Structure formats: C-alpha cells, structure tokens
Amino acid sequence: MVKSFKSSFVVASSGIVLGALALYFYNFNTTNSGTTGTSIPMIAAKTSAVSKVIIPKLSHVSLPKPEPIARADEEFEALKLDLIEKMRQQYRGMIENIAVQVSLKEFLDDLMKTYPVKGKELFEAIIRGAFPEIAENILRAVDTMVLYEDWLLENVLTLNDMPPLEYNGELWKKRRELFGEDANKIWSSEITAQEERREVLQKTVAMLDQSHDTTMYERIYILQTSYEEQYSETIENVVFDSKGVLAQTLFGFDAVQNELSAMSNEQRQTEIDTIRRTIGFDEAQIEYLAEQDQVKDKRWLNGFSYMEAREVLLEGLSGEELDTALTELREKHFKHEAPTIAREERDEFFRYTRPRIYGRN
C-alpha cells in the first residue's frame, strides 16, 4: 500500500479534512490561550473582553503603569519622562516586532482611563520620546488596532451569530485588510497552536500505522485520546466531522488493512461496523455505511475480474482487434460507465490497480 495515500494523507489533508481545505478557503484559525486546547472565541460587547480577543499575549513583558496621577504641567512632564525611560527598558530589543507594537494599545487604554483628556497626547509623546526612529510605525500600528477593535464592537452581534468557520473567516479577512501580511505575525500564536496540534496527532498516526502488535481497540483508544487532547475544545472540532476523520485515519493504517484483508467479507463487515460503533457512529449511520461498503465491494470484485480479463486480451490480441475486444469487455463489466473507464485508460489511469482500502474506498 502507498503510505502517502493512506493515513498520513487523511490527517495532513484533513488539517480541514483537518485543515487544508478550510485553511485554504478561510485561512482558518483559533484563539490561543497558551495551551493546546482553546475555546471557541466569542466577542462580548465590552472593551475588556474584546481586548482579550485582539491583543497578542506577551507574557515576557509588562506594561508600564501611568501612576501616580499627574495634575500640574510639571507633574505631567515628570510622568512622561519616567514612562519614556520605563518603555525603553521594557521594550528594548523587541519594539520592532509588530505584535509588540500593537500590544501597546493596552497601554494607550490605561492612559486614556487615567487621563481622558490628555491620555492620547501623553501616549504619543512617550512613544516619540522612547523610540523616535520608529515612532510613526508604532503609532500607526496602534491606530490600526484601534480600527480593528472598533470594527469588532460594531459587528459584535453579526459575528457572534455566524457559524464558527465563517466567523473566523471574517476575522482573518478584516485582519488582512488592515494589517496585510503582518496579521500572520500579530496572531501567530493562533497559527502556531494549530500547527502544534496537527503535528502531535500526525506523530500518533505515524506510530499507530506501524503498530502491528496493537489490538484494534487499543488503536482506537489511542487515536481518540490523542484527537480529544488536541482538538476537543477547538473550533476545528466544531466544524469537522471528528468521527469521520478518525474512521478515515484508522482505516488507512497498514496494520488495520492487513487484519481486514485476511477476513471473509462477512467477518470484515462485522469488524468494520464494530470499529465505527466504537468510534461513535450511531446505528443508522453504521447501517448506511455498511450498505455502501457492500456496493463498493461488488465494484472492486467486478473491477478485479475486468483487469484479469483485460490482461488476457492484451497478451493475445493487438491493433483494431484488441481495441474492439477491450471496448466490448468494458461494456460488459461497466455498462454506462464504460466510456469513462476508456478515457481513464487512455490517460494511463487504472482505478482497479489502486490500493483497496477497506472501510474507505
């Protein structure tokens, strides 16, 4: 069996089915809280809640506090100079990072709360005093983040009514509209968390693919546990058919296919039904899928019979005689699908020489 066509393909392509399609179409992302599991982000109609959504978390730095409260002009000047020095010390060596720059909106918010009239002016003076060479870039980044937050607040009800996939698509569309490629850097934690989850699951899949001494139910338990640990509280789990992903992955394992191929058709179907039941399919789904399995099995048997007869014709005939005989053979085995099979063969594609993967094709 071709490995890239099996379990590794399912997990890699599912990361949307677990990721690729959804990532391509919506640039799908989740909100990271510093753990492998994250909750579905919903926007609350309060500034503090919105800040949690849009401000990157920077645990390695702490924002200066605009205290004590200044009243006189000389007190403002002393406060400004003090905060300029604190800014330099706190952000030296990292201020050119766009994610750090936009995080200073939180500092601006604190100043505006403490000094509603002079807060914005004080913020700009501190930034220009601390980082004169890139002050314009910093102020532009913070202003853009203000626009993003305003957009969130204006659209809070519409966004929260959207399905998860559409919700994230709209967030990333607006982020890229405002920040361009810098959006990936600002919200890199979301992308990184997604990649880490996929990598952990892929390692589990690779291990199980070669675990010929593991029982079927141990494989299911290990795969389910790994999936739950990585995706149970993520938005991917809401969007994707997790049972379908797990089943497709499990049936792609060499060890599983070796066991299934050694069984009779009746035994194999019973085992496949049991696997699906253990994963969590309901009885109606199991019955429907079992019917589809039998349809597929008949097609494969017919296809194998066709390929054997085709080989005989290739060995004994040539030219127009061979072409006529192959046309008749395809019509005998495939009826109305015969022209499709003929076109595939002209393109050197032979569907019944592909791997037979029980439970999938």
Residue pairs with C-beta under 8 A, 6 or more apart in sequence:
1 254
1 257
1 355
1 357
2 355
3 209
3 254
5 354
5 355
6 209
6 252
6 253
6 254
6 355
6 357
7 205
7 206
7 208
7 209
7 249
7 250
7 252
7 253
8 202
8 205
8 206
8 209
8 252
9 252
10 17
10 245
10 248
10 249
10 252
11 18
11 198
11 201
11 202
11 205
11 245
11 249
12 20
12 198
12 202
13 19
13 20
13 21
14 20
14 240
14 245
14 248
14 249
15 23
15 194
15 198
15 201
15 236
16 22
16 23
16 24
16 25
16 26
16 28
16 236
16 239
16 240
17 240
17 241
17 244
17 245
17 248
18 198
18 201
18 231
18 236
18 240
18 245
19 28
19 194
19 198
19 236
22 28
22 165
22 236
22 239
25 169
26 165
26 166
26 168
26 169
26 172
27 169
27 172
27 176
28 165
28 168
28 169
28 172
28 194
28 235
28 236
28 239
29 168
29 171
29 172
29 187
29 190
29 191
29 194
30 38
30 40
30 41
30 168
30 190
30 193
30 194
30 234
30 235
30 236
31 38
31 39
31 41
31 53
31 190
32 38
32 57
32 189
32 190
32 192
32 193
33 39
33 57
34 57
34 59
34 189
36 193
36 196
36 197
36 200
36 229
36 230
37 229
37 230
37 231
37 232
37 233
37 234
38 193
38 233
38 234
38 235
39 233
40 164
40 233
40 234
40 235
40 238
41 53
41 167
41 235
42 160
43 49
43 50
43 53
43 152
43 156
43 159
43 160
44 50
44 156
45 153
45 156
47 109
47 149
47 153
50 149
50 152
50 153
50 156
51 105
51 106
51 109
51 149
53 152
54 145
54 148
54 149
54 152
55 102
55 103
55 105
55 106
55 145
56 99
56 102
56 103
56 186
56 187
56 189
57 189
58 99
58 100
58 103
61 90
61 91
61 94
61 100
61 103
62 90
63 90
63 103
63 104
63 106
63 107
63 110
64 83
64 86
64 87
64 90
64 107
65 110
66 79
66 83
66 110
66 111
66 114
66 115
66 122
67 114
68 79
69 114
69 115
70 76
70 78
70 79
70 115
76 118
76 122
79 122
80 122
80 125
80 126
80 129
81 129
83 122
83 126
84 126
84 129
84 130
85 130
87 126
87 127
87 130
87 131
88 130
88 131
91 100
91 130
91 131
94 100
95 101
95 131
95 134
95 138
96 134
97 185
98 141
98 179
98 182
98 185
98 186
99 185
99 186
99 188
101 137
101 138
101 141
101 142
102 141
102 142
102 144
102 145
102 186
104 127
104 138
104 141
104 142
105 142
105 145
105 146
105 149
107 123
108 119
108 120
108 123
108 142
108 146
111 119
111 120
111 122
111 123
112 119
112 120
112 123
113 119
115 122
124 135
124 139
127 135
127 138
127 139
128 135
131 138
144 178
144 179
147 178
148 174
148 175
148 178
148 179
151 174
152 159
155 170
159 167
159 170
159 171
160 167
162 170
163 239
164 235
164 238
164 239
165 235
165 239
168 235
172 183
175 183
175 186
175 187
176 183
179 186
184 191
194 236
197 230
197 231
197 234
197 236
198 230
200 226
200 229
200 230
201 226
201 227
201 230
201 231
204 222
204 223
204 226
205 223
205 249
208 214
208 219
208 222
208 223
208 253
208 255
209 252
209 253
209 254
209 255
210 254
210 255
211 219
211 253
211 255
212 254
212 255
212 258
214 222
214 255
216 256
216 259
216 271
216 275
217 278
219 250
219 253
219 255
219 256
220 246
220 250
220 275
220 278
220 279
223 246
223 249
223 250
224 246
224 279
227 242
227 245
227 246
231 237
231 242
243 276
243 279
243 280
243 281
246 279
247 275
247 276
247 279
247 281
247 359
248 360
250 256
250 275
250 279
250 359
251 257
251 272
251 275
251 357
251 358
251 359
251 360
252 357
252 360
256 359
257 357
257 358
259 271
260 268
260 271
260 272
260 358
260 359
261 268
261 356
261 358
263 271
265 297
268 358
269 290
269 293
269 294
272 290
272 293
272 358
272 359
273 286
273 290
275 359
276 285
276 286
276 289
277 283
277 286
281 289
293 358
293 359
296 361
300 352
300 356
302 333
302 334
303 333
303 351
303 352
304 352
305 333
306 329
306 330
306 333
306 334
306 352
307 350
307 352
307 353
309 329
309 333
310 326
310 329
313 322
313 325
313 326
313 329
314 322
317 325
326 342
327 338
327 342
330 338
330 341
330 342
331 338
334 340
334 341
341 351
344 350
344 351
354 361
